[in-house]
Amino acid sequence: MRDKPRIGRLLAVVCLLAGMIAAAVPASADVRIVGGTKASTDDYPFVVYLASTDGFQFCGGTLASSIKVVTAAHCVKGQTAGEISVVAGRDDKKSKTEGVEVPVKGVWTHPKYTDALAGHDVAVLTLAKPITRYSPLPIATSNDHSAYEQDTMATILGWGRTASGGQTSQYLLKADVPIVSDSSCSDSFTKYNSNWMVCAGYPQGGIDGCQGDSGGPMVAHGRLLGISSWGEGCGLPNKPGVYTRVMAYYTELMQQIKTPLP
């Protein structure tokens, strides 16, 4: 969600990567994804987006296996599998020939999830058929504490809005943001919980996620470290993006990822 926990496609779906990235760049610069630049699924084959039955892109996700996609619970809570499809390998959302679009067969949301601000904002989608043309991304393990150290540079990806309240991007965008210390993030957000969440962004703002990027990946060390979850505005000073701390859910996620198609 963003501005409030990036919630739901009917609201244009929250901010990330909850947006993709609002950047603190000169006014003369080409500002996209709030501070991002154009990216390619050739380089990031694991990044996917979620679409409604009418083709509307409302969230992002990460291919964790050929049949499993990790995303944010607030993106899919209350929706049935038949209302969602996953699109992989499509840099340009308007393209009719790029990549593949696969129906979703099952939706798992964390049983403790109630609201992104309370944590547990994680979900796993089971695809109706495998996606084999695009490589999945390993997820952070329960031993990856060092991967979350302050100032670690992470990459965020998505097709969301390029400014708070602005237009969504037609193309996949990326941006690099530093991981913020837990103490600093707690100063920014009273609802921040370091057990379940991790922040990333610059003190001056500018680079962040935005509506439509929720559920998308935050990547470092070749692993999925975070899931775009919530924030306040997009790219505001001292308001970094908040991501689900994937490491905290390693056991539950692997149980879902390893479950075969029924």
Summary of the structure (lengths in Angstrom):
residues: 262
radius of gyration: 15.9
end to end distance: 31.4
largest distance: 52.7
contacts: 1122
relative contact order: 0.27
helix: 16%
strand: 31%
